[in-house]
């Protein structure tokens, strides 16, 4: 049974689920790898409801979630930026003649 120190497991689990869902439809190897990492963390956080993790294991899993979340947000923002980037037309500015 969960105690005060591990009651946050559901928030971490939800965060990992949200991340996995954001990455699920991106058909690139990097996104799929991060989605697998997020799904593995879902299992880790779910287990906390049954067995209290050590402080070291808890800290490591939370740091891993933060790391994969940061990498995923960087990746997704680059993807969104590339999709909305408008190419600039070649310069039409004339060079002054001498």
C-alpha positions in Angstrom: 0.0 0.0 0.0 1.2 3.5 -0.8 2.3 5.8 2.0 2.9 9.6 2.1 6.4 9.3 0.6 5.3 7.4 -2.5 1.9 8.9 -3.2 3.4 10.9 -6.0 3.8 7.8 -8.1 0.5 8.5 -9.9 1.7 11.9 -11.0 5.0 10.5 -12.3 3.1 7.7 -14.0 0.7 10.1 -15.7 3.5 12.3 -16.8 5.3 9.3 -18.5 2.0 8.2 -20.1 1.4 11.7 -21.5 5.0 11.7 -22.9 4.6 8.2 -24.5 1.3 9.4 -26.1 2.9 12.5 -27.5 5.6 10.5 -29.1 3.5 7.5 -30.3 2.6 8.9 -33.7 6.0 10.2 -34.6 7.4 7.7 -37.0 11.1 8.4 -36.4 13.5 6.1 -34.6 14.5 8.7 -32.0 10.9 9.4 -31.1 10.1 5.7 -30.9 13.1 5.1 -28.6 12.0 7.9 -26.2 8.4 6.5 -26.3 9.8 3.1 -25.2 11.7 4.7 -22.4 8.5 6.5 -21.2 6.6 3.2 -21.3 9.3 1.5 -19.3 9.0 4.3 -16.7 5.2 3.8 -16.5 5.9 0.3 -15.3 8.4 1.5 -12.8 6.1 4.2 -11.3 3.2 1.7 -11.2 5.2 -0.6 -9.1 5.7 2.1 -6.5 2.0 1.7 -5.6 2.8 -1.8 -4.4 6.4 -1.7 -3.3 8.1 1.4 -1.9 11.3 2.2 -3.9 14.6 3.0 -2.2 15.4 6.7 -2.2 18.2 6.1 -4.7 15.8 4.2 -7.1 13.2 6.8 -6.7 15.6 9.7 -7.4 17.1 7.8 -10.4 13.6 7.1 -12.0 12.4 10.7 -11.5 15.7 12.0 -13.0 15.3 9.6 -15.9 11.7 10.9 -16.5 12.9 14.5 -16.5 15.7 13.6 -18.9 13.5 11.8 -21.4 10.9 14.6 -21.1 13.6 17.2 -21.9 14.9 15.3 -24.8 11.4 14.7 -26.2 10.4 18.3 -25.9 13.6 19.4 -27.6 13.0 16.8 -30.4 9.3 17.7 -30.8 10.0 21.5 -30.9 12.6 21.0 -33.6 10.1 18.9 -35.6 7.4 21.6 -35.2 10.0 24.3 -36.1 11.0 22.4 -39.3 7.4 21.9 -40.3 6.5 25.6 -39.9 9.7 27.1 -41.3 9.1 29.2 -44.4 12.0 29.4 -46.8 13.2 32.9 -47.5 13.2 33.9 -51.1 16.5 34.8 -52.7 17.4 38.4 -52.1 16.0 40.8 -54.7 18.1 43.7 -53.4 20.2 45.2 -56.1 23.9 45.8 -55.7 24.7 49.5 -56.3 26.5 50.0 -59.6 29.6 52.1 -59.7 
